[in-house]
């Protein structure tokens, strides 16, 4: 984990917005694996914004550390989405790091879930 200035939460939120727009663009032109990948990149960036905002820390090692930090940050508001983040990360691992294809339905589902997570983070850190 590394410390981050709270102001950097907005930068990571902007990153998340860019990734979700890219995911949508990729989805619309049939690049389903890229869409899924960028959906999860949006979740990772949004989670960074969440943890920076609430505990002024960001994961520096791996996704397990990001989940731990998410739970810690979630204690500040008595709510977290750790299970959802983990599920999304696992789906990314199953699909984008392997020689498997991603169909439209899965890409759309990941886009919707990532969008919901991003919206949740935006509400919580306003």
Beta strands, then each sheet from edge to edge (+ up, - down):
strand 1: 2-3
strand 2: 57-58
sheet 1: 1+ 2-
end
